[in-house]
Amino acid sequence: MINLDCDDLFDTWRQQARWLLSHEVDPSLVSWASEGVSDLFASDVHVPEGQGPFQARIPRALLDTLEQAARYRGDQRWSLLYEVLWRVSHGDRTAMMAGDKLGSELQRRIKQVQREAHHLHAFVRFIERPQDQPGPQYVAWHEPAHDILHSASEHFIGRMGRHRWLIATPRDGVYYDGEQLIHQRQCPLEWQQLAQNVDDPHGELWLTYYSHIFNPARLNEKVMQGHLPVRFWKNLPEGELIPGLITQARTGKQQNGQASGIAARGGKRIALK
């Protein structure tokens, strides 16, 4: 078994995969260190240095597809990509298609990555810092399931204008200084502390607004959790309200068709005819 380590970098993996292909090393003989099980089966195998004689023709579209799938964190993260690459380089392009077992898994991972990017855009809550403080003007904390921060955060460059902003995660972080996007693979501790400990000056106003627009009559808990997974609640300002609002809906508030605070107000009831 050939044991490699790409440090979870696509460009490094690509160089390693190109070298493996040139020597026609079968996917079953390769494992990447970050995939966990490789150390159990790794052995000292003599592998020729330099490029081998085999020259593979790889469609550009495949490389783009593999790069997207590489952002997925999961079992066989890099081995699956090499198996797809191996099959396509040997003339079997069905490995790229959803109708193939391997291609189906590849497409599933890409969809998960795209969905996680959407979650970043939808659930990041920027908090404004005092204008007289140096550094970012807006900060946010997020916990993505896949490595989408660097690519997906470019979305906010157009949305935030020339403002300086920062998104910190347990793994990596990005900081836009008004001109360029800076990505740190290992999020600096000061970024993490800044994003997690900042006080939101508009927090109470937002919670009041959210609680009043909540409509228990329209609540479908399963659909809600499909669009807003529970794992994000703890990092959302409104997350602390959601369980209580759901409980109100379960205990009969659906009949009011509005937030309990609004329903309790006095008013004229329109008689049914």
Accessible surface in RSA format (square Angstrom, percent):
REM  Atomic radii and reference values for relative SASA: ProtOr
REM  Chains: A
REM  Algorithm: Lee & Richards
REM  Probe-radius: 1.40
REM  Slices: 20
REM RES _ NUM      All-atoms   Total-Side   Main-Chain    Non-polar    All polar
REM                ABS   REL    ABS   REL    ABS   REL    ABS   REL    ABS   REL
RES MET A   1    64.94  33.6  43.25  28.6  21.69  51.6  44.34  37.7  20.60  27.3
RES ILE A   2    18.26  10.4  15.80  11.8   2.47   5.9  18.26  13.2   0.00   0.0
RES ASN A   3    57.21  39.5  31.75  30.7  25.46  61.3   8.32  20.0  48.89  47.3
RES LEU A   4    32.22  17.9  28.19  20.2   4.03  10.1  32.22  22.6   0.00   0.0
RES ASP A   5    86.70  60.7  67.52  67.2  19.17  45.3  24.47  57.6  62.23  62.1
RES CYS A   6     0.57   0.4   0.07   0.1   0.50   1.2   0.05   0.1   0.52   0.6
RES ASP A   7    85.36  59.8  79.31  78.9   6.05  14.3  27.89  65.6  57.47  57.3
RES ASP A   8    44.78  31.4  33.03  32.9  11.75  27.8   6.34  14.9  38.44  38.3
RES LEU A   9    67.69  37.7  66.87  47.8   0.83   2.1  67.69  47.5   0.00   0.0
RES PHE A  10    26.36  13.2  19.25  11.9   7.11  18.5  19.25  11.7   7.11  20.3
RES ASP A  11    98.09  68.7  95.12  94.7   2.97   7.0  30.67  72.2  67.42  67.2
RES THR A  12    44.69  31.8  43.24  43.8   1.45   3.4  26.09  35.0  18.60  28.1
RES TRP A  13     0.69   0.3   0.69   0.3   0.00   0.0   0.69   0.4   0.00   0.0
RES ARG A  14    70.62  29.6  69.71  35.5   0.90   2.1  13.63  18.6  56.99  34.5
RES GLN A  15   114.74  64.2 109.79  80.2   4.95  11.8  27.40  58.3  87.34  66.2
RES GLN A  16    32.51  18.2  29.56  21.6   2.95   7.0  18.37  39.1  14.14  10.7
RES ALA A  17     0.45   0.4   0.45   0.7   0.00   0.0   0.45   0.6   0.00   0.0
RES ARG A  18   116.36  48.9 112.61  57.4   3.75   8.9  51.89  70.9  64.47  39.1
RES TRP A  19    49.01  19.7  49.01  23.7   0.00   0.0  45.79  24.4   3.22   5.2
RES LEU A  20     0.11   0.1   0.00   0.0   0.11   0.3   0.11   0.1   0.00   0.0
RES LEU A  21     7.74   4.3   7.74   5.5   0.00   0.0   7.74   5.4   0.00   0.0
RES SER A  22     6.21   5.2   5.23   7.0   0.98   2.3   5.72  12.2   0.49   0.7
RES HIS A  23    40.50  22.1  17.29  12.0  23.21  59.4  14.50  14.9  26.00  30.3
RES GLU A  24    90.84  52.2  73.60  55.7  17.24  41.0  15.72  30.4  75.12  61.3
RES VAL A  25    16.45  10.8  13.19  11.9   3.26   7.9  16.45  14.3   0.00   0.0
RES ASP A  26    55.95  39.2  55.09  54.8   0.87   2.0  18.83  44.3  37.12  37.0
RES PRO A  27    23.69  17.3  14.90  13.6   8.79  32.0  15.22  12.6   8.48  52.7
RES SER A  28    81.10  68.5  55.97  74.7  25.13  57.9  54.87 116.8  26.23  36.8
RES LEU A  29    93.00  51.8  93.00  66.5   0.00   0.0  93.00  65.3   0.00   0.0
RES VAL A  30     8.03   5.3   0.26   0.2   7.77  18.7   0.26   0.2   7.77  21.1
RES SER A  31    10.02   8.5  10.00  13.3   0.02   0.0   7.50  16.0   2.52   3.5
RES TRP A  32     0.90   0.4   0.90   0.4   0.00   0.0   0.90   0.5   0.00   0.0
RES ALA A  33    31.51  29.0  20.86  32.2  10.65  24.2  21.06  29.7  10.45  27.7
RES SER A  34    59.86  50.6  17.98  24.0  41.89  96.5  29.15  62.1  30.71  43.0
RES GLU A  35    23.91  13.7   1.90   1.4  22.01  52.4   8.01  15.5  15.90  13.0
RES GLY A  36    52.43  64.7   0.00   N/A  52.43  64.7  38.32 105.2  14.11  31.6
RES VAL A  37    73.66  48.5  72.53  65.7   1.13   2.7  73.66  64.0   0.00   0.0
RES SER A  38     1.51   1.3   0.00   0.0   1.51   3.5   1.51   3.2   0.00   0.0
RES ASP A  39   103.40  72.4  81.21  80.8  22.20  52.5  29.71  69.9  73.70  73.5
RES LEU A  40   140.14  78.0 107.73  77.1  32.41  81.5 111.22  78.1  28.91  77.8
RES PHE A  41   131.53  65.8 115.59  71.6  15.94  41.5 122.10  74.0   9.43  27.0
RES ALA A  42    42.51  39.1  17.35  26.8  25.16  57.2  17.49  24.6  25.02  66.3
RES SER A  43    65.73  55.5  45.76  61.1  19.97  46.0  47.29 100.7  18.44  25.8
RES ASP A  44   156.36 109.5 120.99 120.4  35.37  83.6  42.36  99.7 114.00 113.7
RES VAL A  45    71.32  46.9  46.99  42.5  24.33  58.6  50.81  44.2  20.51  55.6
RES HIS A  46   170.83  93.4 140.68  97.8  30.15  77.1 105.18 108.4  65.64  76.4
RES VAL A  47    28.45  18.7  14.89  13.5  13.56  32.7  15.23  13.2  13.22  35.9
RES PRO A  48    69.01  50.3  64.24  58.6   4.77  17.3  68.82  56.8   0.18   1.1
RES GLU A  49   169.51  97.3 141.59 107.1  27.92  66.5  59.04 114.2 110.47  90.2
RES GLY A  50    48.28  59.5   0.00   N/A  48.28  59.5  38.73 106.3   9.55  21.4
RES GLN A  51   116.82  65.3  86.35  63.1  30.47  72.5  57.10 121.5  59.72  45.3
RES GLY A  52    15.17  18.7   0.00   N/A  15.17  18.7   3.50   9.6  11.67  26.1
RES PRO A  53   127.58  93.0  97.51  88.9  30.07 109.3 110.06  90.9  17.52 108.9
RES PHE A  54    54.22  27.1  43.19  26.7  11.03  28.7  49.55  30.0   4.67  13.4
RES GLN A  55   165.05  92.3 138.30 101.1  26.75  63.7  46.08  98.1 118.97  90.2
RES ALA A  56    35.12  32.3   4.79   7.4  30.33  69.0   6.19   8.7  28.93  76.6
RES ARG A  57   220.00  92.4 204.37 104.2  15.63  37.2  80.51 110.0 139.49  84.5
RES ILE A  58    45.66  26.0  20.31  15.1  25.36  61.1  20.37  14.7  25.29  68.6
RES PRO A  59    26.44  19.3  13.59  12.4  12.85  46.7  25.33  20.9   1.11   6.9
RES ARG A  60   146.81  61.6 137.91  70.3   8.89  21.2  72.53  99.1  74.28  45.0
RES ALA A  61    62.40  57.4  54.11  83.5   8.30  18.9  58.82  82.8   3.59   9.5
RES LEU A  62     0.00   0.0   0.00   0.0   0.00   0.0   0.00   0.0   0.00   0.0
RES LEU A  63    23.94  13.3  23.19  16.6   0.75   1.9  23.44  16.5   0.50   1.4
RES ASP A  64    59.00  41.3  56.79  56.5   2.21   5.2  22.95  54.0  36.05  36.0
RES THR A  65    25.14  17.9  25.06  25.4   0.08   0.2   3.82   5.1  21.32  32.2
RES LEU A  66     0.00   0.0   0.00   0.0   0.00   0.0   0.00   0.0   0.00   0.0
RES GLU A  67    65.83  37.8  65.22  49.3   0.61   1.5   6.53  12.6  59.30  48.4
RES GLN A  68    60.77  34.0  60.77  44.4   0.00   0.0  14.98  31.9  45.79  34.7
RES ALA A  69     1.54   1.4   0.00   0.0   1.54   3.5   0.00   0.0   1.54   4.1
RES ALA A  70     3.70   3.4   2.71   4.2   0.99   2.3   2.90   4.1   0.81   2.1
RES ARG A  71    66.65  28.0  65.82  33.6   0.83   2.0  12.39  16.9  54.26  32.9
RES TYR A  72    27.05  12.6  27.05  15.4   0.00   0.0   2.64   2.0  24.41  30.1
RES ARG A  73    48.99  20.6  36.89  18.8  12.10  28.8  21.09  28.8  27.90  16.9
RES GLY A  74    36.43  44.9   0.00   N/A  36.43  44.9  22.60  62.0  13.82  31.0
RES ASP A  75   122.67  85.9 113.02 112.5   9.65  22.8  32.72  77.0  89.95  89.7
RES GLN A  76    79.49  44.5  78.98  57.7   0.51   1.2  36.18  77.0  43.31  32.9
RES ARG A  77    18.53   7.8  17.82   9.1   0.71   1.7   8.61  11.8   9.92   6.0
RES TRP A  78     1.52   0.6   1.52   0.7   0.00   0.0   1.52   0.8   0.00   0.0
RES SER A  79    18.79  15.9  15.95  21.3   2.84   6.6  14.67  31.2   4.12   5.8
RES LEU A  80    15.62   8.7  12.68   9.1   2.94   7.4  15.55  10.9   0.07   0.2
RES LEU A  81     0.35   0.2   0.35   0.2   0.00   0.0   0.35   0.2   0.00   0.0
RES TYR A  82     0.78   0.4   0.78   0.4   0.00   0.0   0.78   0.6   0.00   0.0
RES GLU A  83    71.10  40.8  71.10  53.8   0.00   0.0   6.78  13.1  64.32  52.5
RES VAL A  84     0.00   0.0   0.00   0.0   0.00   0.0   0.00   0.0   0.00   0.0
RES LEU A  85     7.90   4.4   7.90   5.7   0.00   0.0   7.90   5.5   0.00   0.0
RES TRP A  86    44.45  17.8  44.45  21.5   0.00   0.0  26.02  13.9  18.42  29.9
RES ARG A  87    55.05  23.1  53.15  27.1   1.89   4.5  28.95  39.6  26.10  15.8
RES VAL A  88     7.27   4.8   0.73   0.7   6.53  15.7   0.73   0.6   6.53  17.7
RES SER A  89    15.73  13.3   0.00   0.0  15.73  36.2   0.84   1.8  14.90  20.9
RES HIS A  90    79.86  43.6  44.11  30.7  35.75  91.5  51.77  53.4  28.09  32.7
RES GLY A  91    66.62  82.2   0.00   N/A  66.62  82.2  35.22  96.7  31.40  70.3
RES ASP A  92    53.20  37.3  48.30  48.1   4.90  11.6  26.35  62.0  26.85  26.8
RES ARG A  93   134.57  56.5 131.01  66.8   3.55   8.5  39.83  54.4  94.74  57.4
RES THR A  94    65.67  46.7  65.63  66.5   0.03   0.1  60.09  80.7   5.57   8.4
RES ALA A  95     0.00   0.0   0.00   0.0   0.00   0.0   0.00   0.0   0.00   0.0
RES MET A  96    43.14  22.3  36.02  23.8   7.11  16.9  34.49  29.3   8.65  11.5
RES MET A  97   112.46  58.2 107.64  71.2   4.82  11.5  87.06  74.0  25.40  33.7
RES ALA A  98    68.21  62.7  52.03  80.3  16.17  36.8  52.26  73.6  15.94  42.2
RES GLY A  99    85.08 104.9   0.00   N/A  85.08 104.9  44.91 123.2  40.17  90.0
RES ASP A 100    29.09  20.4  21.18  21.1   7.91  18.7   9.10  21.4  19.99  19.9
RES LYS A 101   191.08  93.2 174.34 107.0  16.75  39.9 124.14 111.7  66.94  71.3
RES LEU A 102    24.25  13.5  21.27  15.2   2.98   7.5  23.35  16.4   0.90   2.4
RES GLY A 103     0.00   0.0   0.00   N/A   0.00   0.0   0.00   0.0   0.00   0.0
RES SER A 104    53.01  44.8  50.10  66.9   2.91   6.7  12.38  26.4  40.62  56.9
RES GLU A 105    46.87  26.9  43.98  33.3   2.89   6.9  23.42  45.3  23.45  19.1
RES LEU A 106     0.00   0.0   0.00   0.0   0.00   0.0   0.00   0.0   0.00   0.0
RES GLN A 107    51.74  28.9  51.64  37.7   0.10   0.2  12.98  27.6  38.76  29.4
RES ARG A 108   102.17  42.9  98.83  50.4   3.34   8.0  61.12  83.5  41.05  24.9
RES ARG A 109    14.73   6.2  14.73   7.5   0.00   0.0   0.25   0.3  14.48   8.8
RES ILE A 110    12.53   7.1  12.53   9.3   0.00   0.0  12.53   9.0   0.00   0.0
RES LYS A 111   138.56  67.6 134.09  82.3   4.47  10.6  77.81  70.0  60.75  64.7
RES GLN A 112    69.71  39.0  69.04  50.5   0.66   1.6   2.44   5.2  67.27  51.0
RES VAL A 113     6.20   4.1   6.20   5.6   0.00   0.0   6.20   5.4   0.00   0.0
RES GLN A 114   100.48  56.2  91.51  66.9   8.97  21.4  36.69  78.1  63.79  48.4
RES ARG A 115   106.00  44.5  99.74  50.8   6.26  14.9  36.88  50.4  69.11  41.9
RES GLU A 116     5.55   3.2   5.55   4.2   0.00   0.0   0.00   0.0   5.55   4.5
RES ALA A 117    20.51  18.9  20.51  31.6   0.00   0.0  20.51  28.9   0.00   0.0
RES HIS A 118   106.39  58.1 103.58  72.0   2.81   7.2  65.66  67.7  40.72  47.4
RES HIS A 119     4.68   2.6   4.68   3.3   0.00   0.0   3.92   4.0   0.75   0.9
RES LEU A 120     0.00   0.0   0.00   0.0   0.00   0.0   0.00   0.0   0.00   0.0
RES HIS A 121    64.27  35.1  44.64  31.0  19.64  50.2  32.40  33.4  31.87  37.1
RES ALA A 122    40.28  37.0  17.94  27.7  22.34  50.8  27.65  38.9  12.64  33.5
RES PHE A 123    23.37  11.7  18.83  11.7   4.54  11.8  18.83  11.4   4.54  13.0
RES VAL A 124    13.06   8.6   0.11   0.1  12.95  31.2   0.14   0.1  12.93  35.1
RES ARG A 125    70.51  29.6  62.45  31.8   8.06  19.2  32.60  44.6  37.91  23.0
RES PHE A 126    48.38  24.2  19.55  12.1  28.83  75.0  19.55  11.9  28.83  82.5
RES ILE A 127    30.44  17.3  29.42  21.9   1.02   2.5  30.44  21.9   0.00   0.0
RES GLU A 128    52.32  30.0  47.77  36.1   4.55  10.8   9.52  18.4  42.80  34.9
RES ARG A 129    21.24   8.9  18.56   9.5   2.67   6.4   1.30   1.8  19.94  12.1
RES PRO A 130    73.99  53.9  58.87  53.7  15.12  55.0  70.61  58.3   3.38  21.0
RES GLN A 131   116.98  65.4  88.08  64.4  28.90  68.8  65.34 139.1  51.64  39.2
RES ASP A 132   129.77  90.9  90.83  90.4  38.94  92.1  51.73 121.7  78.04  77.8
RES GLN A 133    76.37  42.7  68.99  50.4   7.38  17.6  18.75  39.9  57.62  43.7
RES PRO A 134   118.18  86.1 103.51  94.4  14.67  53.3 113.91  94.0   4.27  26.5
RES GLY A 135    30.03  37.0   0.00   N/A  30.03  37.0  21.53  59.1   8.50  19.0
RES PRO A 136    10.90   7.9  10.03   9.1   0.86   3.1  10.03   8.3   0.86   5.4
RES GLN A 137    30.93  17.3  27.93  20.4   3.00   7.1   7.27  15.5  23.65  17.9
RES TYR A 138    45.18  21.1  45.18  25.7   0.00   0.0  20.32  15.3  24.86  30.6
RES VAL A 139     0.19   0.1   0.11   0.1   0.08   0.2   0.11   0.1   0.08   0.2
RES ALA A 140     1.84   1.7   0.00   0.0   1.84   4.2   1.84   2.6   0.00   0.0
RES TRP A 141    36.12  14.5  25.19  12.2  10.93  25.7  25.15  13.4  10.97  17.8
RES HIS A 142     3.98   2.2   3.93   2.7   0.05   0.1   0.05   0.0   3.93   4.6
RES GLU A 143    50.43  29.0  43.91  33.2   6.52  15.5  13.25  25.6  37.18  30.4
RES PRO A 144    11.05   8.1   2.15   2.0   8.90  32.3   2.15   1.8   8.90  55.3
RES ALA A 145    39.96  36.7  25.07  38.7  14.89  33.9  33.66  47.4   6.30  16.7
RES HIS A 146    15.97   8.7  15.85  11.0   0.12   0.3   8.78   9.0   7.19   8.4
RES ASP A 147    43.37  30.4  32.56  32.4  10.81  25.6  21.93  51.6  21.44  21.4
RES ILE A 148     0.90   0.5   0.89   0.7   0.02   0.0   0.90   0.7   0.00   0.0
RES LEU A 149     1.22   0.7   0.81   0.6   0.41   1.0   0.81   0.6   0.41   1.1
RES HIS A 150    87.34  47.7  86.34  60.0   1.00   2.5  53.59  55.2  33.75  39.3
RES SER A 151    46.74  39.5  29.76  39.7  16.99  39.1  30.85  65.7  15.90  22.3
RES ALA A 152     9.85   9.1   0.59   0.9   9.26  21.1   9.75  13.7   0.10   0.3
RES SER A 153     0.00   0.0   0.00   0.0   0.00   0.0   0.00   0.0   0.00   0.0
RES GLU A 154    99.23  57.0  90.13  68.2   9.10  21.7  18.83  36.4  80.40  65.6
RES HIS A 155    69.52  38.0  49.41  34.3  20.11  51.4  42.06  43.3  27.46  32.0
RES PHE A 156    14.01   7.0  14.01   8.7   0.00   0.0  14.01   8.5   0.00   0.0
RES ILE A 157    55.96  31.8  52.55  39.2   3.41   8.2  52.55  37.8   3.41   9.3
RES GLY A 158    70.83  87.3   0.00   N/A  70.83  87.3  41.49 113.9  29.34  65.7
RES ARG A 159   175.95  73.9 142.98  72.9  32.97  78.5  42.21  57.7 133.74  81.1
RES MET A 160    31.63  16.4  26.85  17.8   4.78  11.4  10.04   8.5  21.59  28.6
RES GLY A 161    38.03  46.9   0.00   N/A  38.03  46.9  35.67  97.9   2.36   5.3
RES ARG A 162   173.09  72.7 157.14  80.1  15.95  38.0  77.85 106.4  95.24  57.7
RES HIS A 163    80.96  44.2  79.13  55.0   1.83   4.7  49.02  50.5  31.94  37.2
RES ARG A 164    76.75  32.2  76.75  39.1   0.00   0.0  20.29  27.7  56.46  34.2
RES TRP A 165     0.00   0.0   0.00   0.0   0.00   0.0   0.00   0.0   0.00   0.0
RES LEU A 166     1.39   0.8   1.39   1.0   0.00   0.0   1.39   1.0   0.00   0.0
RES ILE A 167     0.00   0.0   0.00   0.0   0.00   0.0   0.00   0.0   0.00   0.0
RES ALA A 168     0.00   0.0   0.00   0.0   0.00   0.0   0.00   0.0   0.00   0.0
RES THR A 169     0.66   0.5   0.66   0.7   0.00   0.0   0.30   0.4   0.36   0.5
RES PRO A 170    69.18  50.4  49.73  45.3  19.45  70.7  52.40  43.3  16.78 104.3
RES ARG A 171   116.31  48.8 112.76  57.5   3.55   8.5  37.83  51.7  78.48  47.6
RES ASP A 172    15.62  10.9  15.62  15.6   0.00   0.0   4.63  10.9  11.00  11.0
RES GLY A 173     0.00   0.0   0.00   N/A   0.00   0.0   0.00   0.0   0.00   0.0
RES VAL A 174     0.00   0.0   0.00   0.0   0.00   0.0   0.00   0.0   0.00   0.0
RES TYR A 175    35.21  16.4  35.21  20.0   0.00   0.0  27.29  20.5   7.92   9.8
RES TYR A 176    13.11   6.1  13.11   7.5   0.00   0.0   1.43   1.1  11.68  14.4
RES ASP A 177    48.63  34.1  34.29  34.1  14.34  33.9  14.51  34.1  34.12  34.0
RES GLY A 178     5.13   6.3   0.00   N/A   5.13   6.3   5.02  13.8   0.11   0.2
RES GLU A 179   140.63  80.7 109.29  82.7  31.33  74.6  32.79  63.4 107.84  88.0
RES GLN A 180   108.56  60.7 103.65  75.8   4.91  11.7  28.42  60.5  80.14  60.8
RES LEU A 181    35.89  20.0  10.07   7.2  25.82  64.9  10.07   7.1  25.82  69.5
RES ILE A 182    57.80  32.9  55.06  41.0   2.73   6.6  57.80  41.6   0.00   0.0
RES HIS A 183    53.69  29.3  27.58  19.2  26.11  66.8  18.74  19.3  34.95  40.7
RES GLN A 184    73.57  41.1  72.81  53.2   0.76   1.8   1.11   2.4  72.46  55.0
RES ARG A 185   112.21  47.1  95.64  48.8  16.57  39.4  52.15  71.3  60.06  36.4
RES GLN A 186   135.16  75.6 126.42  92.4   8.74  20.8  62.21 132.4  72.95  55.3
RES CYS A 187     4.28   3.2   0.00   0.0   4.28  10.1   0.00   0.0   4.28   4.6
RES PRO A 188    31.97  23.3  21.69  19.8  10.28  37.4  31.97  26.4   0.00   0.0
RES LEU A 189   114.52  63.8 107.90  77.2   6.63  16.7 108.62  76.3   5.91  15.9
RES GLU A 190   113.05  64.9 107.01  81.0   6.04  14.4  52.73 102.0  60.32  49.3
RES TRP A 191    36.22  14.5  36.18  17.5   0.03   0.1  16.43   8.8  19.79  32.1
RES GLN A 192    28.00  15.7  28.00  20.5   0.00   0.0   2.62   5.6  25.38  19.2
RES GLN A 193    90.66  50.7  89.00  65.0   1.66   3.9  24.60  52.4  66.05  50.1
RES LEU A 194    51.83  28.9  45.11  32.3   6.72  16.9  51.15  35.9   0.68   1.8
RES ALA A 195     7.21   6.6   0.00   0.0   7.21  16.4   0.00   0.0   7.21  19.1
RES GLN A 196   104.62  58.5  71.43  52.2  33.19  79.0  17.45  37.1  87.17  66.1
RES ASN A 197   109.29  75.4  82.90  80.1  26.39  63.5  33.54  80.7  75.75  73.2
RES VAL A 198    32.75  21.5  10.93   9.9  21.82  52.6  18.74  16.3  14.01  38.0
RES ASP A 199   125.02  87.6 112.23 111.7  12.79  30.2  36.93  86.9  88.10  87.9
RES ASP A 200    51.88  36.3  29.60  29.5  22.28  52.7  13.40  31.5  38.48  38.4
RES PRO A 201    91.47  66.7  48.76  44.4  42.71 155.2  61.75  51.0  29.72 184.7
RES HIS A 202   102.02  55.8  99.74  69.3   2.28   5.8  78.61  81.0  23.42  27.3
RES GLY A 203    13.38  16.5   0.00   N/A  13.38  16.5  13.02  35.7   0.36   0.8
RES GLU A 204   137.48  78.9 134.67 101.9   2.81   6.7  67.37 130.3  70.11  57.2
RES LEU A 205   130.11  72.5 124.00  88.7   6.12  15.4 127.84  89.8   2.27   6.1
RES TRP A 206    81.49  32.7  78.48  38.0   3.01   7.1  81.04  43.2   0.46   0.7
RES LEU A 207    27.90  15.5  26.97  19.3   0.93   2.3  27.20  19.1   0.70   1.9
RES THR A 208    72.63  51.7  67.91  68.8   4.72  11.2  46.93  63.0  25.70  38.9
RES TYR A 209   118.33  55.2 112.30  63.9   6.03  15.7  78.80  59.2  39.53  48.7
RES TYR A 210    35.05  16.4  34.93  19.9   0.12   0.3  23.35  17.5  11.70  14.4
RES SER A 211    28.54  24.1  26.49  35.4   2.05   4.7  19.66  41.9   8.88  12.4
RES HIS A 212    74.62  40.8  59.67  41.5  14.95  38.2  48.25  49.7  26.37  30.7
RES ILE A 213    94.30  53.7  67.89  50.6  26.41  63.7  74.66  53.8  19.65  53.3
RES PHE A 214    25.86  12.9  18.70  11.6   7.16  18.6  24.76  15.0   1.10   3.1
RES ASN A 215    50.22  34.6  41.82  40.4   8.40  20.2  16.36  39.4  33.87  32.7
RES PRO A 216     3.20   2.3   3.11   2.8   0.09   0.3   3.11   2.6   0.09   0.6
RES ALA A 217    50.52  46.4  22.32  34.4  28.20  64.1  22.48  31.7  28.04  74.3
RES ARG A 218   199.08  83.6 169.19  86.2  29.89  71.2  53.46  73.1 145.62  88.3
RES LEU A 219    44.03  24.5  13.74   9.8  30.29  76.1  18.43  12.9  25.59  68.9
RES ASN A 220    83.40  57.5  74.45  71.9   8.95  21.5  24.48  58.9  58.91  56.9
RES GLU A 221    49.81  28.6  43.99  33.3   5.82  13.9  21.77  42.1  28.04  22.9
RES LYS A 222   175.76  85.7 162.81  99.9  12.95  30.8 111.14 100.0  64.62  68.8
RES VAL A 223    78.11  51.4  72.41  65.6   5.69  13.7  77.92  67.7   0.18   0.5
RES MET A 224    32.56  16.9  24.55  16.2   8.01  19.1  30.32  25.8   2.24   3.0
RES GLN A 225    60.78  34.0  54.16  39.6   6.62  15.8  10.99  23.4  49.79  37.8
RES GLY A 226    36.08  44.5   0.00   N/A  36.08  44.5  34.78  95.4   1.30   2.9
RES HIS A 227   131.96  72.1 123.75  86.0   8.21  21.0  81.34  83.8  50.62  58.9
RES LEU A 228    22.81  12.7  22.81  16.3   0.00   0.0  22.81  16.0   0.00   0.0
RES PRO A 229    23.77  17.3  21.72  19.8   2.05   7.5  23.77  19.6   0.00   0.0
RES VAL A 230    78.80  51.9  71.43  64.7   7.37  17.8  71.43  62.1   7.37  20.0
RES ARG A 231   104.35  43.8  85.99  43.8  18.36  43.7  70.68  96.6  33.67  20.4
RES PHE A 232     4.95   2.5   4.66   2.9   0.29   0.8   4.67   2.8   0.28   0.8
RES TRP A 233    28.71  11.5  27.27  13.2   1.44   3.4  27.35  14.6   1.36   2.2
RES LYS A 234   153.38  74.8 110.96  68.1  42.42 101.0  79.56  71.6  73.82  78.6
RES ASN A 235    45.60  31.4  21.71  21.0  23.88  57.5  13.83  33.3  31.76  30.7
RES LEU A 236     9.75   5.4   1.94   1.4   7.81  19.6   2.95   2.1   6.80  18.3
RES PRO A 237    39.84  29.0  22.68  20.7  17.17  62.4  37.15  30.7   2.69  16.7
RES GLU A 238     3.43   2.0   3.43   2.6   0.00   0.0   0.02   0.0   3.41   2.8
RES GLY A 239     5.45   6.7   0.00   N/A   5.45   6.7   1.75   4.8   3.69   8.3
RES GLU A 240   130.58  75.0  95.00  71.9  35.58  84.7  42.83  82.8  87.75  71.6
RES LEU A 241    47.39  26.4  43.16  30.9   4.23  10.6  46.07  32.4   1.32   3.6
RES ILE A 242     0.83   0.5   0.56   0.4   0.27   0.7   0.83   0.6   0.00   0.0
RES PRO A 243    68.57  50.0  63.43  57.8   5.15  18.7  67.28  55.5   1.30   8.1
RES GLY A 244    38.44  47.4   0.00   N/A  38.44  47.4  34.94  95.9   3.50   7.8
RES LEU A 245    16.91   9.4  16.55  11.8   0.36   0.9  16.55  11.6   0.36   1.0
RES ILE A 246     6.70   3.8   6.70   5.0   0.00   0.0   6.70   4.8   0.00   0.0
RES THR A 247    70.49  50.1  70.49  71.5   0.00   0.0  50.46  67.8  20.03  30.3
RES GLN A 248    60.22  33.7  59.82  43.7   0.40   0.9  17.86  38.0  42.35  32.1
RES ALA A 249     0.16   0.1   0.16   0.2   0.00   0.0   0.16   0.2   0.00   0.0
RES ARG A 250   156.11  65.5 122.34  62.4  33.77  80.4  48.66  66.5 107.45  65.1
RES THR A 251   102.73  73.1  67.50  68.4  35.24  84.0  67.47  90.6  35.26  53.3
RES GLY A 252    32.88  40.5   0.00   N/A  32.88  40.5  30.69  84.2   2.19   4.9
RES LYS A 253    73.07  35.6  73.02  44.8   0.04   0.1  27.59  24.8  45.47  48.4
RES GLN A 254    77.10  43.1  71.60  52.3   5.50  13.1  34.63  73.7  42.47  32.2
RES GLN A 255   161.24  90.2 117.97  86.2  43.27 103.0  45.95  97.8 115.29  87.4
RES ASN A 256    57.31  39.5  33.89  32.7  23.43  56.4   5.99  14.4  51.32  49.6
RES GLY A 257    31.78  39.2   0.00   N/A  31.78  39.2  14.39  39.5  17.40  39.0
RES GLN A 258    71.28  39.9  67.73  49.5   3.55   8.5  15.38  32.7  55.90  42.4
RES ALA A 259     7.68   7.1   5.12   7.9   2.56   5.8   7.23  10.2   0.45   1.2
RES SER A 260    36.65  31.0  30.19  40.3   6.46  14.9  12.54  26.7  24.11  33.8
RES GLY A 261    42.10  51.9   0.00   N/A  42.10  51.9  32.74  89.8   9.37  21.0
RES ILE A 262    50.93  29.0  46.06  34.3   4.87  11.7  46.06  33.2   4.87  13.2
RES ALA A 263    35.36  32.5   9.55  14.7  25.81  58.7  11.34  16.0  24.02  63.6
RES ALA A 264    89.95  82.7  49.85  76.9  40.10  91.2  62.07  87.4  27.88  73.9
RES ARG A 265   164.51  69.1 140.43  71.6  24.08  57.3  54.87  75.0 109.65  66.5
RES GLY A 266    79.83  98.4   0.00   N/A  79.83  98.4  43.07 118.2  36.76  82.3
RES GLY A 267    77.51  95.6   0.00   N/A  77.51  95.6  40.08 110.0  37.43  83.8
RES LYS A 268   196.19  95.7 161.24  98.9  34.95  83.2 110.24  99.2  85.95  91.6
RES ARG A 269   218.79  91.9 191.79  97.8  27.00  64.3  76.28 104.2 142.52  86.4
RES ILE A 270   149.36  85.0 132.97  99.1  16.40  39.5 136.20  98.1  13.16  35.7
RES ALA A 271    79.02  72.7  59.50  91.8  19.52  44.4  67.33  94.8  11.68  31.0
RES LEU A 272   179.10  99.7 148.67 106.4  30.43  76.5 150.31 105.6  28.79  77.5
RES LYS A 273   248.27 121.1 165.38 101.5  82.89 197.4 144.85 130.4 103.42 110.2
END  Absolute sums over single chains surface
CHAIN  1 A    16135.4      12809.4       3326.0       8581.1       7554.3
END  Absolute sums over all chains
TOTAL         16135.4      12809.4       3326.0       8581.1       7554.3
